[in-house]
Amino acid sequence: MVQYFLIMAAVLLLLMMANPATTTTITPKSTSAMSTNQTSTGDAIKAAQTRHNRIFGAYVLILVLTVLGTYLVWNSGNKVQDAVQADADARIAQAKATSDQADARSKKLENDNLILSGNVAGLQKNASDAKTAQQKVEIELGKQQERAANAEKELLRLQANLADRTLSLQQQSFLTNQMKPWAGLDIDVLIWGDTPEIEIISGQILKSLAEARWHLHTGRAGGGGAVRGILIGTRSDADGNTSLAAAKLISVLQSAGLASGPWKFEDMNTPPIMFMSSFTGKAPIRLFIGSKPPN
């Protein structure tokens, strides 16, 4: 572009140098015409030449100004483009730097996420292991509690087996009151065994029945068999009132926690030897009191 402006300037200079400074001489056709018109024609040519020179000078000046203006516009345009390019380069550099920073942060976040994921996975595994261990402990604790409950039940059962059968004063009074409606009823009673526990429970039952005014015919087995629990049987030919009395006696003894129940009368055989006996064998109700049965 600079070369273009130099060439234009050189052309304008040549044009200015080539412009004639004087008027070209015109040879007249005749000597007389030249004499008469010489003055007027010279003035016209001079005036035209002057006018031409002024116009040409103005033209050259305009060309110079145009070239100068074109150069200034070109130069300022280049500066604008340079400024725009510089700004664009700066923005691109800034954007690249920002992108690099964002990429670095992204990679760091990705790395942190990987580390965090690993930590989370470890924590989840630890939590799972802890939950599994807790479940095992809870299962074992449940088993221990079950064993403890079973042991407690067994202990209570053993204690109940080892405990002597007995009737409280309230229970004895209740038995007496329940049996009073059948006062005067005959009952054969046979006591099997002579342990203190048998002596105590049989004495309490017989005392309650006596206070209910039942007619007791008691005896003690001297051998030839054994009885566990309290057995009550009713003759097959006994009337309904007697059967009702026997059933009531069984019910009251069971409510007191004593192992008692109905028994077939014909199977309640007496031993070959009895002593201290008023046992008749003829009463409609037969009562056998033996040792405490196991639970």
Secondary structure, DSSP 8 states (H G I E B T S, - for coil): -HHHHHHHHHHHHHHHHHS-SS------SSHHHHHHHHHHHHHHHHHHHHHHHHHHHHHHHHHHHHHHHHHHHHHHHHHHHHHHHHHHHHHHHHHHHHHHHHHHHHHHHHHHHHHHHHHHHHHHHHHHHHHHHHHHHHHHHHHHHHHHHHHHHHHHHHHHHHS-----HHHHHHHHHHHGGGTT-EEEEEE----HHHHHHHHHHHHHHHHTT-EEEEEEE-SS---BSEEEEE-TT--HHHHHHHHHHHHHHHHTT--EEE--GGG----S-EES----S-SSEEEEE-B----
